Amino acid sequence: MLTAKALLKASLGVGSFLKAPMVEAQPRAAAPAPVMVPIRSIGPRERDRIAQHLLALSTHDRYLRFGYAASDEQVQRYVDGLDFERDELFGIYNRRLDLIAMAHLAFPPADQEQDCAEFGVSVAEHARGRGYGARLFERAVVVARNEGVGMLFIHALSENAAMLKIARNAGATVVRSGSESEAHLELPAATFDSRMSEIALQHYAQVDYQLKTRAKQFWAFLAELQDIRSGVRAARERSAQ
């Protein structure tokens, strides 16, 4: 089993290949260590959670995510059509196990070249400003790289500044055409380190999810116990009158 130290080392190195190291002209205070964000693979059993997350997006957020103001019916059709055998989906969950951010790494159909993939992401409004989109992108890059993808594409509206910033920060080339932009990032070949990083990150996220599940069950038990105690107390008070 991978140790916590190994998990931390692997996860912090996930995005290191995206940027060339910089040499500082003047010494400066060390930056705070990155906070690990558990990102868990999403399977077909969680379609309902995916739908709940996407349907909670505002009309404008749906417009940025899908390129058009998707109706509830269109969002549900997208969720129903997700191919979990071909594509990869990742999610970030809060303590209540709500899906607050998710990414979709879409691969081509089997009859097409398999060296390209497309990335899409959405983050709940209340969970923004925490770097979740960038972390999901880093995770998608690792998976795509390990799957032999040489080019990762991001299709976004030109007004989607957050998504385009993530792409540019990763070193992607962004081409703007009117209201739409196309970004592509060339990926290096997979290495032993990149494969171990993917395993470590998935293990870390799975452990985190299990802990959150146990905590949620425990708090539900305490709430039920409190209700029982309250009922017993009320009954005693009525009998004492």
URFEN-V666925 format. One record per run of one state. SS is the DSSP state (h for helix, s for strand, l for the rest). FROM is the first residue (numbers start at 0). LEN is the number of residues. If there is no record, write none. Layout:
ss->SS from->FROM len->LEN
ss->SS from->FROM len->LEN
This chain:
ss->l from->0 len->3
ss->h from->3 len->9
ss->l from->12 len->3
ss->h from->15 len->3
ss->l from->18 len->21
ss->s from->39 len->2
ss->l from->41 len->2
ss->h from->43 len->12
ss->l from->55 len->3
ss->h from->58 len->8
ss->l from->66 len->5
ss->h from->71 len->9
ss->l from->80 len->7
ss->s from->87 len->6
ss->l from->93 len->5
ss->s from->98 len->9
ss->l from->107 len->8
ss->s from->115 len->8
ss->l from->123 len->1
ss->h from->124 len->3
ss->l from->127 len->4
ss->h from->131 len->15
ss->l from->146 len->4
ss->s from->150 len->7
ss->l from->157 len->3
ss->h from->160 len->9
ss->l from->169 len->3
ss->s from->172 len->5
ss->l from->177 len->2
ss->s from->179 len->7
ss->l from->186 len->5
ss->h from->191 len->49
ss->l from->240 len->1
